[in-house]
Structures are given as structure tokens and as C-alpha cells.
Amino acid sequence: MNTTKIKEASIYRNGAYVTRIGNVEVRQGKQTIIIEGLTASLDPSTVTVALPQSVSGSNVNVERFAADQLTERKKELTRKLEKVQNRISILNDQIEIMKANTDFSAKEGISIKEMNEYIEALPEKLEAVYEKITKLQDEETDLKKQLKEKGEQDQGYYVRVDVDAKENGAIPVQLRYFERNTSWYPLYEIHTEEDDKLTIRLKAKIAQHTIEEWKDVTLKLFTGNPSVSADIPELYPWRLDFARPYVAMAKNAMFGAAARGSAVQDMMVEDGAAPMYVEEEMLEVSADLAESVQNDTMMEYDLSGTYDLDKENEISADLTSHQIDCKYHVVAVPKLDSYGYLAAEVKTADIEELIDSSANVFHKGTYLGNIYLNPDQTKETYDISLGKDESIRLKRDLKKKYTSNVLLKGTKKTEYVYELQVVSLKNTECQLTLLDQIPVSEDKTIVIDKDELSQGKLNEETGEVRWDFVLPASEKKNLTLAYSVSWPKDKNLNM
């Protein structure tokens, strides 16, 4: 049987283009060679075969064995397995006989000396038999594994090629094809540092779920996905028509509708954990980074060295690492939380590759948790959350809510006055960003007047009010947020 081994693989987000090499014995003249051991998950239409210039080849066919061929191929292994299992059974019977012979009550003419000699020699004899059984059980396990692998391989493909060789001997053969059961996905890490810097590391989690183990394979990773259609999108005519009257659905027809919600996960670091004592400075283990290349259609990462991939576990590889500028500050939203959040403000353009992805966050070596990055790309900056900061306490008190009628204008008016308080328990000053809001009118008859913003900056479109200031150590700061809402008195306002 001619077989090959995977030596190179270009792995996409889903699937891989693999290269296999091996040697095939040929005789002088024309003949057909068969190369077995290919997976059932390959795409047979992508298989190509390469031969040395001294050998001409033609008629490459990708096929599967017929059912009767598969049965015959397994018979030899099955016979070996049955033979081993029979020997194990015989040895177990031998052990039972040896143990039964220790009962001398039904035996005559046996001296005490002979009994003692038998009993003393029995453990050594039993140990020898048990050792034979253990070796046979290992052989049994190996044969079962071979049968299983044989069954998996036989479900796959083999390649048949017509060749014409100039002389007898072994020739190298190369096969290439697209393998579906392989993938990788990016895993980001964000490491904060001193001096307004943070490091973004990109790692890859790589997996293959084929029938074979990959050993000493050279890997390249690509960000593209060949399994997604590469056809250019086509615009079809956009035809407008009058909307048909809405027909109400029965109440039970909406029972299956799903509501979408959101959850906020606090990232806390356990207090009081005792550090492990280390006599000297420890250096983090990291592999050589990949060589990254931006080709015509996607990003390519050439990994250094070779890798082993089994079909059960993922492996990890370091791809890139780079520093970007940031500004550390505390973000406080007293309307939603009574604590602040430590954040690193970065330029949105600096994290474009991380948009719509998750990342593990490490602040000065401490793991804070996993966050999801989904910045508004229309904004210049984005706050990367580094977790709740319990040393910043917040309060938001409603000091006034008064509704009156404006008779001449036929309107109602409600005034709101909130006091916002920020308290620092830190022993150093910190840069703080406090956010609140006033409502935004969706109707021209609803009028919003900002009465007092304590020098906060108002975003007229969203209603967000922002204060940026330095909060001294162990200090507190009070701000006033006041606004009024006027609307026609004959209507009910949804507040």
C-alpha cells in the first residue's frame, strides 16, 4: 500500500489546502499506482498529483473502495485480533487452574513439603502469566485501534494514477487538496502597561478533525474562507409597490417571537489571594511571532517551525503583537451603576482588526476577564473596559420634580433637578469621565430645555452629557443636572 504524510497546510478560517508527500515503488514502463489513506472530508475535485520529471503521469482519479474490498482488507486484522483474544482467554483459564490446585483436600499421596513448594512457587508463576496477559492486552488494544483507523480510512478516498517510469525504483509523489475538517480562529489579548500604552496580542487556536494525526507539519494561516461563495454580488431591479393593508395576527401566532436582551458581566479580581514566592524574576513563555503578509485578498501568517495536530485537541500559536497609545481613565455612569469602571481610551482606527471580536484583558499582569469589542466606527475613540473600579463611588439623587400648567400656551411643564456625586477612595488623583443624559425630543411639540449642566458637554443628537475632570485623591465632587420638558397638556407624555 502506498501512503503519504501531510507536510504542509495552508489553513483558512474553515478548511485547509494540504500538501502530502511520500515515496512510491515503480517498475520500468507503464503501470497504475494507487495512493491510499486519504480522508473522507477532502474535496475530491481539488486533488492534484505531482511527479518527478523523469516520470510521466496521466488519468488522475479519486475513488473509494467497494464494500466487498473493504471487508477483505479487514479480515487479516480481524483474524489477528481473534487470535490474541483467544490467547488471553486461555491464560485466564490457566490462572484459575493454578489457583484451584492449591486445594489439596481431595489429593492423596502429596507430602507437606510438596504442598509448601507448590504454594511458594505459585506467586512467581502467576506473575509470569499476568505479564503475558498484559502484553497481549496491549496488543489487543493496538489491533482494535488499527481496525478503527482502518475503518475510518476505508471510508475515505484513494488516488489512482497512470504512470510511465524510465526505470525501476522509488519515486517521490506529492498530493494537494482542500480538506474541510480543519479550521482556526483568532484569540486576542489586551495587556495594559504603564505610560499610557497597551499591547494587543493576536493568537490563533488551530484544530483539525480528520482521521489522522498531523506530525511535523509546516503551517500557514489565512484570514479568508474558501467555503464562502466568491461570486460577485449582483444587483437586481428594486421594484416599489403600494403597501397592502396590515392584517392583524392571532394572539397565539406571536407566541414564538424572541425578545433580545443584554447582560453585563462584572469582572472582579479576588482579594486576599496569596502570591506564589519566586526567588528570581519570571519571564513569560512565548513562541516566535508569525511573519504576516497582506496579499491581494487576505492576510497571511507564516508560522515558524513545525507543529503536531492530533484530532482531539486544539493548539495555540502566537501571530502578532503591537503597542498602541491609550489614555487610562475612570468612566462613571451614575444613572446605571454606583461604581466607576476603569477604561483605556484608544483610537478606533488602532483597533480595527479587533472590531466585533472578543478579547481577554490583563491589567498589569492580572487577568480581568473577557470583553466583547464592538466600537462605533463613526467615533474617533473607544473605551476598552478594564473592569469595575470599586474605589470610585457614585450617587444620583432626584432633588426636584415639579409639574405645572402653562395656561397661555396650553402646555404642561415638568422640571427635573438631579444632584450627581462622585467620591474617590483612591490615594492618588485620577482622570474621570462622568456620563449622564437628558431626553431627546422626537416631536416638535415636545420641548426640552437644558437648565443646568454644570459645564458638561451636551451631545444634541443623543442627549448625552459628558464631564471630563481630574478628581483628587480622597475627594468628592458634586454636579447638578437640571432640565425641563414641555408638551401639549391634552396629551400624555411617555417619561
Order of alpha helices (4+ residues) and beta strands (2+ residues): beta-beta-beta-beta-beta-alpha-alpha-beta-beta-beta-beta-beta-beta-beta-beta-beta-beta-beta-beta-beta-beta-beta-beta-beta-beta-beta
